[in-house]
Amino acid sequence: MKKQAFNPYLPSYEYIPDGEPYVFDDRVYVYGSHDRFNGRHFCLNDYVCWSAPVDDLGDWKYEGVIFRRDQDPLNKGKRQYIYAPDHQKGPDGRYYLYYALNMSTVISVAVCDTPAGKYEFLGHVRFSDGRVWGTKKGDPNNFDPGVFMDDDGRIFLYSGIAPFGKLAAILKLRGRLLEGAYCVELEPDMLTIKNNPVLVAPGQKLSKGTSFEDQAFFEASSMRKIGGRYYFVYSSELSHELCYATSDRPDGGFEYGGILVSIGDIGLKGNDKPVNYTGNTHGGLVEIGGNWYVFYHRQTNGHQYSRQACAERIEIKADGSIPQVEVTSCGLNDGSLNGTGEYEARIACNLSSAEGACFSKFDKKKTTHPFFTQSGADRQSKGDQYIANIRDGSWAGYKYFSFKDEQEITVKTRGSGTGKLIITTEPGGMPVAEIEITASTEWKDSSATMSITPGKHALYFTYTGNGSIDFMSFSMK
């Protein structure tokens, strides 16, 4: 890597959830939804694209707006938002973007001659008789489309949502199927369906007695082929995790495989409670430079509507299984981050109050929970995202750094708080540094000596004191 890569891997002012990564001509492109900072709904902004060289995953380039929500003829009056997309290079060499509007039950398609150019609306996925899929009672509630082209050129489209509780009751009024993920095969025109939809991953209701029980399909269909196996990636009924199922064919026979990643690290190291603020997540798999990665998103700003793109390297074992990975601060980096340097506090991969972390939906004016936020309006920030509302017992974790002979650590904070930031290499461990914090209305540097053994370590910053502080950055030398 020429530049270090962090999580989130895009600039701090950018909010791209649902990211689907693809490699074209030695660049990795990410196609996702586009949240708004401090928005009050998912996916309020138009689609944009970011890309990076495959050999420099810390150097992301903004490709600009690639598709506007008002380009879809179903979106008269611009009242609908464009939800999670997927992407595929077609047999004709053109690039196809599949998406659904938030109040629609059909799948729309846009096309472009280049991976990150200006996409033009092409049409809606339909049957050979012209009927649009999703317009008839009994059709699946099309949502979060995933598109996949096999080695033999056959094209498969996946779609569906399987909610429960209040959301299920609301969506059921549309008269659409809410039972899981469905698959159809498409003609080479990328629009026309060749066969009737088949269920490939059951939702909660149909999962009883199957391998999917307790990790049933909820949303976020994504398909890849690895080593001759088909991997269906999805967000489970628990929402905070991406799971996978495998089969020897793309249109059925899937068996549950396991958890790829949980944004709360639930299920790792004995964690039965989150060590990070949770909410939904969505993403896909990609091979870059011989390594496989899972792309996903995290929550910020104390709610689910300002989500940011992250990624982690995964291991695919000889038997095809993929162990769950932990969330880190250095997911796309070539190993641990340098122990010497300055780092934004926003790259914390774990964050919690003294009482623990929770689902990302709380009143920031009254809460005791810390949260990631920024100053300025959406896309007008200068990249000043920070952790706000750190109170007594709150902590932020960073994984991992490669230390050599660093002896001093400095933090940049502000706020009413007076106390200490205690720094350890494991939760509740012995301090390697203690930094005195005093109240300040402006950003202020505070330093202390650091005693840490050389090698790979995490860092955990725990505040003890009164009042609250905001945390901008830290540096080590």
N, C-alpha and C positions, 0 to 999 in steps of 0.2 A: 504494500500500500504506500502511495506517495503521501497521502493524508490519513490521519487516524479517522476511523469511522465510529460513530456513537449511536446509541439509541436514545431518543428517536433519531433516525438517520437524516431527516430533512431539516431545513432551518426551523428555528423555534416558532416562527410566525405561521408555519404551514400546518394545516390540519387535514391530512389525507388518510381516512380509514379505508377498510375493505380492500387493501392493496393486493392486486394480482400481478406478480412479476414475470416478465418474459425477456429472453435474450435474443436480440437481433443484431447481427453484424458487430459483434464484440462490444455491445452496450446492453445493459440491463434497463428495461423500461418498467415503470410501475403505473398501473391503471387502477384507480380507485375512485371512491366517492370523494366529495369535497365539502367538509364541514366548515362552519363559520365560527370564528372565535366568539365565545359567549352567545352562540346562537340558541334559539329556543325550539329547534327541530333538527332532525338529522338532515345532512346533505343539502344545505341551503345554497351552496355555490355551484357554478358550472364545472364541468370536468376539466382538469388540467393534467399534464403529464410531466414527470420528472425522469431523468435518465442519468446513468453513470457508466464510465468505462468498466469493463469486467475486471480489470487489473487495478482499479483505484476506486473502491466502493465508499470512499469518504468524499468524493468529488462529484456531487450531484448537480445537475444542470436543470434549470427550469425551462421546459419546452413551451410553456404558455397554455392558453385555453385551447383545447382540442375539440370540444363540443359543448354547445349551449343548450340548456333545457328548452328554450323557446323554438329550437329547430324541429322538435317533434310535433307533427300536426295534431296529436291528441292533446297537446298542452296549450290550448287556446287560452289567452289571458295570463299565461305564465304562472298559473296557480299551483302547478305541481312541481315537485323536486325530482331529480334523477338519482335513484338509489344505486346500490352497489353494481358495478359493471363487471364483465369479463371480456376477454380479448382473444382473438385468434387470427393467425395468418391463413388465408384461404387458399384453396388449390389454384386460384388464378393469380396468386402472388400479392393480392391486395390485403389490407388489414381491416378486420371487422370488430366492431364494438357492440356488445350485447348489453342491454339494460332494461329496467322497468321504471316507469314513473310511480310516484308514491301512492297515488290513488287509482292506479290501473292494475288490471290482472292479465295484461298481455306483455309480450316481450318485443322490444323495439331493437332495430339494428341500424348502425351507421357504418360507413365505409370510407377508407382513405387509401391513397397510393403509397403513403409512407407511415412508419410507426407512430410518429408524433406530429403529424400535420393537421390540417383542418378537416375533420370528419364531416361527411354529409349524410343526412338521413336517407336510408335505403328502403326500409319498409318494416312491417310487423310479421313475426313468425306465424305461418299459416299452414293449413292443410292444402292438399292438391286441388280441392274444389274451391279454394279461395277463402274459406272461413278462417278467421284469425283465431289462433289458439288462445284460450282464456276468456272468450266472449260468451261461452255457452255454460249454462248451469250444469254442474258435474265435471267441468274442466278443473285441473289443478289451479290453485291460487298462485299464479306465476310470480316468482319473487327471487331475487339474487341469482340470476342466470349464471351458469357455468358452461363454457363451450370448450370442446376438445376435438382435435383432429388426430386420428390414429395414424400409425405408420403406413397403412394401406390407403390413406386418403379419406376414409369414412369419417363423417363428422357427427358428433353427438352433442346434444344440448340437454342440460340438467337444470331443473327449476323446482321450486316449491318452498313451503313453510309449514311447520307443524306446531302451531302455538297451543297453549293450554291456558285455562283460567279465563280472565276477563278478555284478553286479546283474542282468544279462540271464539268467544261469544260474539265479539264485534265483527271479526272477519267472516264468520259463518253466515252472517246476514247476506253476504254477496252470493251465496249458493255455490261456492267453489270448494274443491277438495282440499283438506288441511291435514292430510295423513302422512306426509313425508316428502322425500325428494323423488321426482319423476324424471325419466329419461326418454328422449325421442331422437331418432336419427334424422339428419337433414340431407337434403339433396345438395349437389355441388353449388347451387345458387345461394347457399347459406341462409335461405329463408323458408323453403318448403319442407314440410314434415313428410317422412316416408312411411311411418308406422304409428300405431296407437301408442300413447304414453304408457310406460311401465314403471312401477314403483321399484326404486333401487335402494332406498334407505328409509326405514320406518320411523315415524314420529313416536312420541311417548305412548299414544293409545295402542298402536300396533306392535310395539317393541316387546311386550310381555312374552317371555318364553323364548326370545331370540337372543343372539349375541349382542344386540344393541341395547338390551335392557339396562337402565340406569345411565346410559350415555346415548340416548335416542337422538335422532336428527331433529334439529330445530330450524336452522337456516344456513345460508352461506355455502352453497354447493361449489366445489372446485375439483377438477379432475387432472391427474397427471399419470404418465406411464413411466415406470422405473424398473429396469431389469426384467422386462417382460410381464410385470405385474401392473395392474391398474389400481391406483390409489385415489380413493374418493375422500376428500377433505371437507369437513363441515363443522359448524358450530353446534354444540350439543344442547340438550335441554337445560343444562346448567349455565349456558350462555358465556361464561368467562373463559371457556376453553375451546381450542380447536382439536378435533379428534380425526382419526382416519379409519377407513375400512378398505379391505383389499379384495380383489377378485381376479380370475383369469380371463375375464371378458369385461368390456366397458358398459354393458347394458343389463347387468344383473349379477346375482350370485355373490354379493358382497357380504363379508363377515367383518364384524367389528375388530379393529386392530389395537387401538389404544389412544392415549392422549398425546398430542404433539407438544402443546404448550398451554399453560394456564396463566392469564395475566396477573393472577393473584398468587402464583406459585403454589396453588393448592394441590396437594398430592405429592409434593417433593419434600424430602428431609423431614418427614413426619408432620408436615403442615396440614392440619385439617381445617384451619382458618386462614383467610387471606393475609398476606404480608404486603399487599398493595391494593389500591382501590380498584374495585372490579366493575364490570358492566359487560356489554357484549363485545365480541371480537370476531374477526373475519380475515381470511387471507388465503395464501396458496403456497405451493412449493416451487422451487427453481434450483437448477444446477448452475453454479457460477465457478469457473476455474477448477472444476473437478470436485467441488464441495457442494453439498445440498443445504439449502436454507428454508426455513419456514418464515413467511412474512405474516404479520398480524398487526393489531393496533391496541393502543392503551387509551385510558380515559384521562381527561384533564379538567380543570376549572370546576370541580365539584359536581359535574353532571355528565351525561352521556353524549352531549351534542358538540363537543370540541375534541375529537379523537385524533391521535397522532400515530404515524407509521413507525413500526419497529420490525426487527428481524433477528433470528437466531440461527446459528449453524446447527444442523442436526446430523445424527449418525444413522445410516441405514445398514443394519446388520446383515450378515450373510443369509439369514433365514427370512429377510424382508421386513423384519420388525423395526420399529423406530422408537427408541426410548424417549420418554418425556424430557424436554429440556427446560432449564430454568431461564427466567428472564434475566437479562444482563444489561450492563451499560455499554457493552462493546460488541454487540452481536455481529455486525458485518466487518469488524476489524480483524486483521490477521493476528489473532491472539489478544492477550491482555493489553490494556492501555499503558503508556509510559508512566512510571511513578513520578517523574519530574514533569511539571507543566501546569497550566491553568485549565480548569474545567468548570463548565456551567453546572450549577446545582440541578438543572432540569434533566440531566442524564441519570438521575436516580432511578434505579429499577425496582426498588422497594421503598414504600412510604407508608407511615402509619402514625396514628395518635397513640397516646399512652393506653387507651382502651382498645386499641386494635384498629384495623382497616375495615371498610364496609363497602356496600354497594354505592356507586357514585351518584348519589342524589341527596344532597343536603343543603341546608340554608347557610350560605357562607357568612352571613351577617351574625349568625348565632352559634355556629359550629365550633367544636373543639378540634376538628380535623384539619390537618394541613392539606394543601392542594397546589397543583401547578397552575400558574396563571401568567398574565403579561399585562403591560400597560399599553395604551393605545387601542385603536379600533382594529378590526379584522384586516390583516395583510398590510397594516400601516405601522406595525411595531418595528423597531430597529433590531429585533432579536433579543429582547430583554426578558425572556421568560424566566421565572423564578419560582421558588416554593414559598407560598404565603401561609401565615397563621400557624407557625410552629410554636407549640406551647409545651409546658412542662411534660416531659415524657415522650414527646413526639420524636420520631427518628426517620432518617433517610439512609438507604443503603445503596452502595455503588460496587458493582462487580464487573471486571477485576482489574487490578493494576499489577505491573511488574516492577517491584522496588529494587533499588541497588543500594545507594548510600544517602537517601533523602533524610534530612534532619530538621526541617522546618515546614510547618503548614500554616497557611493563612486563609481566613474566610472573609467573605464580603457579606455583611448583614445590615439590616436596619430594623427599627421597631421600638416598641416600648419595653421590651424584655431586658432584664438584668439577670445574668446567671452564667452558665457554662455550656459549651458544646464539648461533649465527651466523645472522643473518637476511638473506636475499637476495630478489630479485624473480624469480629464475629459478634452476633447479637448477645449483649450481656457480658461480653468478654472483658479482659483486662485493658485499661486505657493505654493507647500508644501516644496520646496527646490530650491535653485539656486546655481549651481556649476560653479565656474570660470574655464575656460579652457584656457590653454596656449599652444603655439606651441611646438611640440616635434617630433623628428624623431623616437623615441622609444616609446613603450607602457608606459603610465604614469598614476598613480592613482591621482585622484583629489576628494576631499571630501567636504561635507557641512552638516550642521545640517538639520534635517528634522522634520517638524511639521505636523503630520498626525493623524487623529482621529482613534481609534481602529475600526476594522470592515473590511468588504470586499471592496476593491477598485482596480480600474485599475491604471496603471501608464503610463503617456505620457511624453516622453523626447523630448523637442523642442530646437533645436540649434538656437541661435541668435548670429551673429558675422561675421567675415570675413574669407576667406579661406575655407578649408574643413577639416573635421575630419573623422577618422575611429573609430568605437565604438565596443569594444571587450566584455565588461562585466560590471555588476554593482553588488554591494553588499549593504546590509542593516543590521544595528544592533541597 
